[in-house]
């Protein structure tokens, strides 16, 4: 699965959704590196990417997404990531970035 590192500070926040939409065309799945968060514990690029991915999922542009740290945890049926993790479990369990809080897995088809 291809990892795109440009989301770690090289894509302006206002362009994150546009770039994600371009990447989603013609791919089955990909990962983005958003950074691990600042001293305050959050990464603005990660927050913007998650907001954009939620919209894209709702619009049917992508099948699902899951942040790396969520991929490493047992999900309850009430989690917004539960269905994605169950559907793509085989991919997530064997990926070395599962559990990495700077990565977001994106599944297009």
For each residue, the residues with C-beta under 8 A, 3 or more apart:
1: 29 30 31 91 95 105
2: 27 30 31
3: 30 31 32 33 97 103
4: 7 23 30 31 32 33
5: 8 10 32 33
6: 10 11 19
7: 4 10 11 16 19 32 33 34 35 45 49
8: 5 33 34 35 45 102
9: 35 45
10: 5 6 7
11: 6 7 15 16 19 45
12: 15 16
13: 16 44 45 48
14:
15: 11 12 18 19
16: 7 11 12 13 19 20 45 48 49 52
17: 20 21 48 51 52 55 56
18: 15 21 22
19: 6 7 11 15 16 22 23
20: 16 17 23 24 32 49 52 53 56 106
21: 17 18 24 25 56 61
22: 18 19 25
23: 4 19 20 27 30 32 106
24: 20 21 27 56 61 62 106 108
25: 21 22
26:
27: 2 23 24 30 108
28: 107 108 109
29: 1 88 91 105 106 107 108 109
30: 1 2 3 4 23 27 106 108
31: 1 2 3 4 95 97 103 104 105 106
32: 3 4 5 7 20 23 49 103 104 106
33: 3 4 5 7 8 102 103
34: 7 8 43 45 46 49 102 103 104
35: 7 8 9 43 45 46 102
36: 43 101 102
37: 40 41 42 43 46 101
38: 41 42 43
39:
40: 37
41: 37 38
42: 37 38 46 47
43: 34 35 36 37 38 46 47 102
44: 13 47 48
45: 7 8 9 11 13 16 34 35 48 49
46: 34 35 37 42 43 49 50 67 102 104
47: 42 43 44 50 51
48: 13 16 17 44 45 51 52
49: 7 16 20 32 34 45 46 52 53 104
50: 46 47 53 54 65 67 104
51: 17 47 48 54 55
52: 16 17 20 48 49 55 56
53: 20 49 50 56 57 62 65 104 106
54: 50 51 57 58
55: 17 51 52 58 59
56: 17 20 21 24 52 53 59 61 62
57: 53 54 60 61 62 63 64 65
58: 54 55
59: 55 56
60: 57
61: 21 24 56 57 108
62: 24 53 56 57 65 106 107 108
63: 57 84 87 107 108 109
64: 57 81 83 84 87 88 107
65: 50 53 57 62 81 84 104 105 106 107
66: 70 71 81 84 85 88 92 104 105
67: 46 50 70 71 81 101 103 104 105
68: 71 72 97 98 99 100 101 102 103 104 105
69: 72 73 99 100 101
70: 66 67 73 75 79 81 85
71: 66 67 68 81 85 92 95 97 98 99 105
72: 68 69 98 99 100
73: 69 70
74:
75: 70 79 81 82 85 86
76: 79 82
77: 82
78: 82
79: 70 75 76 82 85
80:
81: 64 65 66 67 70 71 75 84 85
82: 75 76 77 78 79 85 86
83: 64 86 87
84: 63 64 65 66 81 87 88 107
85: 66 70 71 75 79 81 82 88 89 92
86: 75 82 83 89
87: 63 64 83 84 107
88: 29 64 66 84 85 91 92 105 107
89: 85 86 92 93
90: 93 94
91: 1 29 88 94 95 105
92: 66 71 85 88 89 95 98 105
93: 89 90 98
94: 90 91 98
95: 1 31 71 91 92 98 105
96:
97: 3 31 68 71 100 103 105
98: 68 71 72 92 93 94 95
99: 68 69 71 72
100: 68 69 72 97 103
101: 36 37 67 68 69
102: 8 33 34 35 36 43 46 68
103: 3 31 32 33 34 67 68 97 100
104: 31 32 34 46 49 50 53 65 66 67 68
105: 1 29 31 65 66 67 68 71 88 91 92 95 97
106: 20 23 24 29 30 31 32 53 62 65
107: 28 29 62 63 64 65 84 87 88
108: 24 27 28 29 30 61 62 63
109: 28 29 63
